[in-house]
């Protein structure tokens, strides 16, 4: 399975992946997932947001007969621009491998077991992270989603139509949500916590507060070779002030701030920028620290006549504490449970947890801590340890159906 995914959306120049929502690459990834599910006899259904759910067992029948909602594993397959191979795909491949492992040992789940493929988790095309799970839960409204645009000015509604989907279907999907009793997402760690602990697998404890803000700065186009410095209204200089303010404020408040995307007009080497649109990503242990960073950057932007607009915000997300401790004990020898780790990265698991779904995460060691880069990596043995851990979790949560003669 890992080999099948290796070439999809990979850029020959950078070696990184460009797998963006509702593109040809995205369609190829969905086709791959559907094929892998079908090969295992899993029933695949989509929801109103376009997320895919592959079921071992009938979740609607289970709800009707009192067995209860299902246990779902999964993650995403889309990427950031020139992203790595592991962020997202490791969780999807591992979940499908769990189905194989359970069947190999003759295990039949008492509760339906699902594998989820969430769409547009990274938000690389339309700017809102975890768009698929946010739409599913209603955290992102259908009207706002349809109006989001990509770098070429194409709206999400238009992209969905081109992909053969009806944008009018977007919206919260209670029918899908009621099928999910517990969600567990395995993910490569995006830091070096496990490497420092010399452990292969950890259980997630929560996600830091984080958000994205758009910065719009006006300027005046003019000739770079004839306009005196004192006569310039340079939007790029204003943006540079905002970047330095973000870095300094983040250091002061013990938070993180990044300006990683910028659009300049007219974007000419010999033209003074007339307009800069950029994005601020801010995160931290505490929501008040993140908000303080954004407030200080906003103050600098306003001095230069610009504006700052919040595009997304996720407060601190704590995963189900009892579930996390239960899984940590399950995955460690007696007296030495698996470590509990918080993360500054957002995940679909966090959106479901905020909705009230009992949710857990497993992290697989990343020896360098590098992520959102072609250099992202996890060792094969650690990935297999992740599959083994996720298999144990699935068996624990889904339970084994007793059959006559067994």
PLY file of the C-alpha trace (Angstrom):
ply
format ascii 1.0
element vertex 406
property float x
property float y
property float z
element edge 405
property int vertex1
property int vertex2
end_header
0.00 0.00 0.00
2.82 2.40 0.88
4.44 1.79 -2.48
1.18 2.39 -4.32
0.91 5.87 -2.80
4.55 6.83 -3.30
4.17 8.44 -6.71
0.77 10.13 -6.37
1.19 13.91 -6.39
4.95 13.79 -5.94
6.77 16.76 -7.46
9.80 15.64 -9.47
11.79 18.75 -8.63
11.37 18.95 -4.87
10.54 15.35 -4.00
7.66 16.68 -1.90
3.96 16.02 -2.34
1.32 18.35 -3.76
-1.95 16.61 -2.97
-4.60 19.31 -2.78
-8.34 19.03 -2.27
-10.59 18.31 -5.24
-7.77 18.00 -7.80
-6.79 15.15 -10.09
-4.34 13.93 -7.45
-7.08 13.98 -4.82
-9.33 11.94 -7.11
-6.54 9.38 -7.59
-6.08 9.09 -3.83
-9.81 8.60 -3.27
-9.90 5.96 -5.99
-6.97 4.18 -4.33
-8.72 4.22 -0.95
-11.99 2.96 -2.38
-10.15 0.15 -4.17
-8.27 -0.92 -1.05
-11.50 -0.93 0.94
-13.33 -2.93 -1.72
-10.51 -5.48 -1.82
-11.17 -6.07 1.88
-14.93 -6.31 1.47
-15.52 -3.03 3.28
-18.57 -0.95 2.42
-17.57 2.58 1.39
-19.91 5.53 1.85
-19.28 9.26 1.69
-20.76 12.03 3.81
-22.05 15.49 2.94
-18.53 16.93 3.09
-17.02 14.29 0.82
-15.17 12.38 3.55
-15.04 8.62 2.89
-15.95 5.90 5.41
-15.13 2.22 4.85
-17.07 -0.07 7.19
-16.45 -3.60 8.42
-19.95 -4.32 9.66
-23.13 -2.29 9.29
-23.12 0.73 11.63
-26.82 1.50 11.06
-27.83 -2.07 11.89
-25.62 -1.98 14.98
-27.34 1.19 16.17
-30.75 -0.34 15.54
-30.04 -3.56 17.44
-28.39 -1.82 20.39
-24.83 -2.93 19.66
-23.91 0.74 19.60
-22.01 3.08 17.27
-18.80 1.98 15.63
-15.10 2.38 16.28
-13.37 4.36 13.52
-9.69 4.58 12.63
-8.22 6.82 9.96
-6.63 10.10 8.90
-6.11 12.01 5.63
-4.15 11.75 2.37
-3.89 15.41 1.26
-0.72 17.41 1.86
0.73 20.85 2.36
2.71 22.24 -0.61
5.77 20.00 -1.00
4.82 18.03 2.09
6.21 14.74 3.31
5.04 11.18 2.73
3.95 10.37 6.28
1.71 13.21 7.48
-1.74 11.70 6.97
-1.04 8.65 4.77
0.63 6.76 7.63
-2.66 6.83 9.53
-4.75 5.66 6.58
-2.39 2.86 5.53
-2.01 1.73 9.14
-5.79 1.60 9.63
-6.21 -0.62 6.57
-3.33 -2.78 7.80
-5.18 -3.17 11.12
-8.14 -4.69 9.27
-5.75 -7.19 7.68
-4.08 -7.98 11.00
-7.36 -8.58 12.83
-8.69 -10.83 10.10
-5.41 -12.74 9.98
-5.83 -13.74 13.61
-9.52 -14.61 13.16
-10.86 -11.61 15.04
-14.41 -10.44 14.30
-15.34 -7.11 15.91
-18.43 -6.98 18.08
-18.96 -3.36 17.04
-18.61 -2.10 13.48
-15.06 -1.06 12.65
-14.57 1.80 10.22
-11.67 3.39 8.35
-12.12 7.09 7.59
-10.48 9.18 4.91
-10.95 12.87 5.72
-10.74 15.40 2.92
-8.85 18.71 2.84
-7.23 18.29 6.25
-4.28 20.53 5.51
-6.35 23.34 3.98
-3.56 23.92 1.45
-5.89 24.89 -1.38
-8.74 26.84 0.24
-7.05 28.05 3.43
-9.12 26.36 6.14
-7.47 23.40 7.86
-9.51 20.28 8.64
-12.20 21.49 6.25
-13.67 18.01 5.80
-14.17 17.35 9.50
-15.20 20.96 10.18
-17.93 20.68 7.55
-19.00 17.32 8.93
-19.49 18.76 12.42
-20.79 22.15 11.32
-17.76 24.02 12.67
-17.34 25.31 9.11
-20.61 26.45 7.57
-21.56 25.33 4.10
-22.02 28.89 2.84
-18.56 29.94 3.97
-16.97 26.80 2.55
-18.58 27.23 -0.84
-17.24 30.79 -1.04
-13.61 29.96 -0.16
-11.26 30.46 -3.10
-7.89 29.05 -4.11
-4.86 30.92 -5.45
-6.40 30.99 -8.94
-9.66 32.48 -7.69
-11.61 29.23 -8.12
-14.19 28.74 -5.38
-14.66 25.52 -3.48
-18.15 25.30 -4.96
-16.66 25.44 -8.46
-13.96 22.90 -7.56
-16.57 20.49 -6.19
-18.64 20.85 -9.32
-15.62 20.13 -11.51
-14.92 17.05 -9.36
-18.45 15.78 -10.01
-19.91 16.66 -6.61
-22.90 18.81 -5.76
-21.74 21.75 -3.58
-25.31 22.04 -2.35
-24.78 18.85 -0.33
-22.24 20.51 1.97
-23.26 20.79 5.60
-23.27 19.17 8.99
-23.99 15.44 8.74
-25.67 14.07 11.86
-26.38 10.73 10.22
-22.67 10.11 9.77
-21.73 11.42 13.21
-24.12 9.13 15.04
-22.32 6.12 13.56
-19.03 7.10 15.23
-18.79 5.94 18.83
-15.01 6.36 19.11
-12.41 7.77 16.74
-8.69 6.95 16.88
-6.20 8.67 14.57
-2.64 7.42 14.18
-0.19 10.05 12.97
3.53 10.50 12.57
4.81 12.71 15.39
5.65 16.21 14.20
8.32 16.80 16.80
11.03 14.87 18.65
9.23 13.99 21.86
9.30 10.23 21.25
12.87 10.31 20.00
13.97 11.94 23.24
12.00 9.36 25.23
13.34 6.51 23.09
9.82 5.17 22.55
8.20 4.15 19.28
4.58 5.05 20.06
2.79 7.58 22.27
-0.82 8.45 23.06
-2.02 11.99 22.41
-3.23 14.04 25.35
-4.43 17.16 23.54
-3.90 19.81 20.88
-2.68 23.35 21.54
-4.85 26.34 20.66
-4.11 27.45 17.11
-5.45 29.57 14.28
-4.88 31.31 10.95
-5.25 35.00 10.15
-5.11 36.82 6.80
-3.08 40.03 6.67
-3.92 42.63 4.00
-1.49 45.50 3.55
-1.96 48.32 1.02
0.82 50.13 -0.81
1.38 52.10 -3.98
2.93 50.66 -7.12
5.81 52.66 -8.51
9.13 52.35 -10.31
11.92 50.76 -8.28
14.60 52.77 -10.05
13.12 56.26 -10.01
11.14 56.56 -6.77
13.01 58.03 -3.80
12.86 56.02 -0.60
11.04 58.82 1.22
8.36 58.91 -1.51
7.54 55.22 -1.34
4.48 53.52 0.11
5.91 49.99 0.04
3.56 47.23 1.18
6.46 44.79 1.47
8.24 46.96 4.03
5.03 46.99 6.06
4.82 43.22 5.77
8.42 42.88 6.94
7.49 44.86 10.05
4.58 42.48 10.67
6.81 39.40 10.31
9.35 40.75 12.79
6.54 41.68 15.18
5.14 38.15 14.97
8.52 36.59 15.72
9.31 38.90 18.61
5.85 38.65 20.14
5.84 34.86 19.91
9.19 34.68 21.70
7.95 37.03 24.42
4.69 35.12 25.01
6.20 31.61 24.72
4.13 30.86 21.64
4.75 30.06 17.97
4.06 32.34 15.00
4.75 31.78 11.32
4.22 33.82 8.17
4.69 31.13 5.55
2.46 32.26 2.69
2.50 35.63 0.96
0.98 37.00 -2.25
2.50 40.20 -3.68
1.08 42.48 -6.36
2.22 43.36 -8.93
5.02 40.91 -8.05
7.64 42.46 -10.32
11.36 42.68 -9.58
11.50 46.36 -10.54
8.09 47.40 -9.17
7.33 48.63 -5.66
4.64 46.34 -4.19
1.17 47.85 -4.27
-0.43 45.16 -2.16
0.61 42.27 0.08
-1.71 39.54 1.27
-0.16 37.15 3.75
-1.16 34.64 6.38
-0.18 34.34 10.02
-0.22 30.94 11.74
-0.10 31.25 15.53
-0.12 28.51 18.17
0.84 27.99 21.78
0.27 26.17 25.05
-2.24 28.81 26.14
-5.00 30.52 24.18
-4.33 33.89 25.83
-0.70 33.80 24.70
-1.71 33.09 21.10
-4.30 35.86 21.18
-1.71 38.28 22.59
0.60 37.56 19.64
-2.18 38.19 17.15
-3.21 41.41 18.91
0.33 42.78 18.79
0.77 41.87 15.12
-2.60 43.46 14.38
-1.41 46.68 16.00
1.62 46.82 13.72
-0.48 46.06 10.63
-2.94 48.82 11.48
-0.14 51.37 11.77
0.56 50.65 8.10
-3.11 50.94 7.12
-3.70 47.21 6.88
-6.18 44.75 8.33
-6.03 41.34 9.99
-8.90 38.88 9.51
-9.35 35.65 11.44
-9.89 32.71 9.09
-9.90 29.86 11.59
-9.49 29.30 15.32
-9.38 26.12 17.40
-9.26 26.41 21.16
-7.31 23.98 23.32
-8.57 20.47 22.62
-8.23 17.83 25.30
-8.73 14.26 24.20
-10.82 11.96 26.37
-8.59 11.64 29.46
-9.96 8.30 30.58
-9.60 6.85 27.10
-6.05 8.19 26.73
-4.96 6.68 30.04
-6.66 3.39 29.19
-4.83 3.17 25.87
-1.51 4.24 27.40
-1.78 1.37 29.88
-2.78 -1.02 27.10
0.25 -0.11 24.98
2.91 -0.31 27.66
4.20 -3.08 29.91
2.83 -3.16 33.48
3.99 -0.09 35.36
5.38 1.56 32.22
2.49 2.92 30.13
2.98 4.52 26.76
3.87 8.20 27.13
1.21 10.89 26.81
2.12 13.73 24.45
0.40 17.00 23.57
0.88 18.47 20.10
0.84 21.87 18.47
-0.42 20.42 15.19
-4.11 20.41 14.32
-5.84 17.18 13.32
-9.27 15.92 12.33
-9.24 14.06 15.66
-9.28 17.43 17.40
-12.36 18.57 15.47
-14.25 15.39 16.37
-13.15 15.68 20.00
-14.48 19.25 20.13
-17.78 17.89 18.81
-17.97 15.52 21.79
-16.91 12.31 20.05
-14.68 10.17 22.33
-11.37 10.53 20.52
-7.77 9.41 20.87
-4.53 9.79 18.91
-1.46 7.62 18.58
1.86 9.12 17.52
4.67 7.23 15.78
8.26 8.31 16.38
9.82 10.77 13.93
13.60 10.58 14.47
14.33 14.10 13.20
11.10 15.84 14.18
10.87 17.32 10.67
7.39 17.52 9.17
5.59 19.39 6.36
8.76 18.78 4.37
10.07 16.14 1.94
12.52 15.22 4.73
9.69 13.95 6.95
10.45 10.38 7.99
9.63 7.45 10.23
11.56 4.21 10.43
9.91 1.04 9.14
10.14 -0.73 12.52
8.46 2.22 14.24
5.70 2.27 11.61
5.11 -1.44 12.20
5.04 -0.79 15.95
2.36 1.80 15.21
0.29 -0.75 13.29
0.67 -3.22 16.15
-0.41 -0.59 18.67
-3.39 0.50 16.57
-4.42 -3.15 16.14
-4.40 -3.63 19.90
-6.45 -0.46 20.35
-8.99 -1.49 17.72
-9.40 -4.93 19.29
-9.80 -3.38 22.74
-12.39 -0.82 21.70
-14.40 -2.84 19.18
-14.45 -6.01 21.25
-14.58 -9.51 19.80
-17.87 -11.04 18.78
-18.42 -14.42 20.38
-19.46 -17.10 17.96
-20.84 -20.60 18.59
-18.12 -23.18 18.71
-15.36 -20.71 19.50
0 1
1 2
2 3
3 4
4 5
5 6
6 7
7 8
8 9
9 10
10 11
11 12
12 13
13 14
14 15
15 16
16 17
17 18
18 19
19 20
20 21
21 22
22 23
23 24
24 25
25 26
26 27
27 28
28 29
29 30
30 31
31 32
32 33
33 34
34 35
35 36
36 37
37 38
38 39
39 40
40 41
41 42
42 43
43 44
44 45
45 46
46 47
47 48
48 49
49 50
50 51
51 52
52 53
53 54
54 55
55 56
56 57
57 58
58 59
59 60
60 61
61 62
62 63
63 64
64 65
65 66
66 67
67 68
68 69
69 70
70 71
71 72
72 73
73 74
74 75
75 76
76 77
77 78
78 79
79 80
80 81
81 82
82 83
83 84
84 85
85 86
86 87
87 88
88 89
89 90
90 91
91 92
92 93
93 94
94 95
95 96
96 97
97 98
98 99
99 100
100 101
101 102
102 103
103 104
104 105
105 106
106 107
107 108
108 109
109 110
110 111
111 112
112 113
113 114
114 115
115 116
116 117
117 118
118 119
119 120
120 121
121 122
122 123
123 124
124 125
125 126
126 127
127 128
128 129
129 130
130 131
131 132
132 133
133 134
134 135
135 136
136 137
137 138
138 139
139 140
140 141
141 142
142 143
143 144
144 145
145 146
146 147
147 148
148 149
149 150
150 151
151 152
152 153
153 154
154 155
155 156
156 157
157 158
158 159
159 160
160 161
161 162
162 163
163 164
164 165
165 166
166 167
167 168
168 169
169 170
170 171
171 172
172 173
173 174
174 175
175 176
176 177
177 178
178 179
179 180
180 181
181 182
182 183
183 184
184 185
185 186
186 187
187 188
188 189
189 190
190 191
191 192
192 193
193 194
194 195
195 196
196 197
197 198
198 199
199 200
200 201
201 202
202 203
203 204
204 205
205 206
206 207
207 208
208 209
209 210
210 211
211 212
212 213
213 214
214 215
215 216
216 217
217 218
218 219
219 220
220 221
221 222
222 223
223 224
224 225
225 226
226 227
227 228
228 229
229 230
230 231
231 232
232 233
233 234
234 235
235 236
236 237
237 238
238 239
239 240
240 241
241 242
242 243
243 244
244 245
245 246
246 247
247 248
248 249
249 250
250 251
251 252
252 253
253 254
254 255
255 256
256 257
257 258
258 259
259 260
260 261
261 262
262 263
263 264
264 265
265 266
266 267
267 268
268 269
269 270
270 271
271 272
272 273
273 274
274 275
275 276
276 277
277 278
278 279
279 280
280 281
281 282
282 283
283 284
284 285
285 286
286 287
287 288
288 289
289 290
290 291
291 292
292 293
293 294
294 295
295 296
296 297
297 298
298 299
299 300
300 301
301 302
302 303
303 304
304 305
305 306
306 307
307 308
308 309
309 310
310 311
311 312
312 313
313 314
314 315
315 316
316 317
317 318
318 319
319 320
320 321
321 322
322 323
323 324
324 325
325 326
326 327
327 328
328 329
329 330
330 331
331 332
332 333
333 334
334 335
335 336
336 337
337 338
338 339
339 340
340 341
341 342
342 343
343 344
344 345
345 346
346 347
347 348
348 349
349 350
350 351
351 352
352 353
353 354
354 355
355 356
356 357
357 358
358 359
359 360
360 361
361 362
362 363
363 364
364 365
365 366
366 367
367 368
368 369
369 370
370 371
371 372
372 373
373 374
374 375
375 376
376 377
377 378
378 379
379 380
380 381
381 382
382 383
383 384
384 385
385 386
386 387
387 388
388 389
389 390
390 391
391 392
392 393
393 394
394 395
395 396
396 397
397 398
398 399
399 400
400 401
401 402
402 403
403 404
404 405
